[in-house]
Amino acid sequence: MTKKVAVFMAAGFEEMELTITVDILRRAGVEVLTVSLDEQINPVCGSRNIVMLPDTCIGSLDYSNLDMAVLPGGVEGTRNLAQNDKVIAILQKMHKAGKKIAAICAAPAVLVKARLAEGLCMTSHPAATEHMGGVKYSEDRVVIDGNITTSRAAGTTFEFAYALVEQLVGKPAVKAVNEGVLARI
């Protein structure tokens, strides 16, 4: 059965974290939906002014059949994710259902705001550490604690994406995808 992942696209998202993660997951055969926070499908502008068109919008997302939700970072993107009640509610419901949640860069702070991180080992961009209260903070590049995966920043995106692939479809898929990509993992 094909695994299904939603990657949220809030205005100001970090483009590398979104595109590399989506690309690697899709190469591994995972069905990925990019999801805007708008009620309609509109282009979303990232932190480097790259405009992208999401696959769907949050109002149309059926999160009940998702295996994982992914939050790219970016300062403004993270702020917009954290201020969106629908995002917070989806994360809380998915977490309660035992589904996987992943966040990179500043976005792990959204998991703290959603009250999903208390006592977990997590990482984030160094500039976001002040927003990581209540976690066992790590400076590792990728941290997996239970169903939560976190990563440091744009420079760790390949490692992050491959960790998600391994969790969703297994280590052989990581090797198969990387034969064409040749990332250092």
Residue, then its C-alpha position, 0 to 999 in steps of 0.5 A: m500500500t502506497k504511503k501518503v504524506a502531506v507537506f505544508m506550504a506556509a508563506g515564507f517556507e524554506e524552498m530547499e526543505l520543501t522541494i528536496t523532501v518532496d522530491i526524495l519522497r516521490r522518488a521513493g514511491v511515496e504519494v506526497l501532497t503539498v498543502s497550502l494554508d489558504e482555503q483555495i489553491n493559490p501560489v505560495c511564495g517561499s523565503r527566497n521569493i520562489v513561488m510554487l503551486p501547492d497540490t491542494c489546500i488545507g480545507s480540502l485535506d483528508y488527514s485521516n488517510l495520511d501516514m505522515a505530516v511534514l513541516p518545512g521551516g523558514v522563519e516566516g513559514t514557521r510563524n505562519l504554521a504556528q499561527n494556523d489553528k487548522v495546522i495545529a489541530i491536524l498535527q494533534k489529531m495525527h499525533k494522537a492517532g500514532k501517525k508520523i510527524a516531521a519538522i525541519c529548521a525552525a518548524p520543530a517549534v510548531l510541534v512545541k506550540a502544539r504540545l507534542a514535544e514535551g520530554l522528547c529528544m528533538t533538534s532545530h535550527p540553532a536560531a530556534t532553540e529559544h522556542m524549544g522549551g520542554v524538549k531534550y535538545s540535541e544538536d544532531r542533524v536528524v533526530i527521531d524520537g518515537n513518531i517525531t522526526t526533526s532536523r536542523a536546517a536546509g543543509t540537512t534536508f537530504e538526510f532528513a528526507y532519507a530518514l523519512v523514506e526509511q521510516l515510510v518504505g524502508k532502507p532499501a528504498v533509500k539506497a535505490v533513490n540515492e543511486g540516482v541522486l548521489a547525496r552524501i548520507 
